[in-house]
Amino acid sequence: MSLYVCVWKAFSGCYAECNPDVVRQFRRADTVFLLAFAIVMLNTDLHNKNIKPDRKMKLEDFIRNLRGTVLHVLSQKVIFCCF
């Protein structure tokens, strides 16, 4: 298991323990992990100079990546803040 996965799992566990009311709204137990991963991938996409501007992730791509995980809980405002 990579170091990154260990860090995301540790973060997810701590977040879930500290925010049980928020996590209870999620459909899946690993939603915090998936959202953290999606934000890291979005940040990587944004700052990677090897990705051509026309290939950068767009809001629609980010939303498609989150479909079935947290979209039912997150407001448009929160999604725009992540993006």
C-alpha positions in Angstrom: 0.0 0.0 0.0 1.4 3.4 -1.0 2.2 6.1 1.5 -0.5 8.3 -0.1 -3.2 5.7 0.5 -2.1 5.3 4.1 -2.3 9.1 4.6 -5.8 9.3 2.9 -7.1 6.4 5.0 -5.8 7.9 8.2 -7.3 11.3 7.3 -10.6 9.7 6.4 -10.7 7.8 9.7 -9.9 10.9 11.7 -12.5 13.0 9.8 -15.2 10.4 10.3 -14.4 10.1 14.0 -14.5 13.9 14.5 -17.5 14.6 12.2 -20.0 11.7 12.7 -23.0 13.8 11.8 -21.6 14.7 8.4 -20.3 11.2 7.6 -23.7 9.8 8.5 -25.1 11.6 5.5 -22.8 9.8 3.0 -24.0 6.7 1.2 -20.7 4.8 1.5 -18.2 4.5 4.3 -15.3 5.4 2.0 -16.8 8.7 0.8 -14.4 10.9 2.7 -11.5 8.9 1.2 -12.9 9.3 -2.3 -13.5 13.0 -1.9 -10.0 13.6 -0.5 -8.5 11.6 -3.5 -10.6 13.6 -6.0 -9.4 16.9 -4.6 -5.8 15.7 -4.7 -6.2 14.6 -8.3 -7.9 18.0 -9.2 -4.9 19.8 -7.6 -2.4 17.6 -9.4 -4.2 18.3 -12.7 -4.2 22.0 -12.0 -0.5 22.3 -11.3 0.9 19.6 -13.6 2.7 21.4 -16.5 2.7 18.3 -18.6 -1.0 18.4 -19.0 -2.0 20.6 -21.9 -4.5 23.4 -21.2 -7.2 21.8 -23.4 -6.8 18.5 -21.5 -7.2 20.1 -18.0 -10.1 18.9 -15.8 -13.2 20.9 -16.2 -16.0 21.3 -13.7 -18.1 18.7 -15.6 -15.3 16.2 -15.4 -14.9 16.8 -11.6 -18.6 16.3 -11.1 -18.6 13.1 -13.2 -15.7 11.8 -11.1 -17.8 12.3 -7.9 -21.0 10.8 -9.3 -22.4 8.2 -6.9 -20.3 9.3 -4.0 -20.9 12.7 -2.4 -22.9 14.7 -4.9 -26.1 14.2 -3.1 -24.6 15.8 0.1 -22.5 18.6 -1.4 -24.0 21.8 -2.5 -23.0 23.5 -5.8 -21.2 26.1 -3.7 -18.9 23.5 -2.1 -18.2 21.8 -5.4 -17.3 25.2 -6.9 -15.0 25.9 -4.0 -13.2 22.5 -4.5 -12.9 23.2 -8.2 
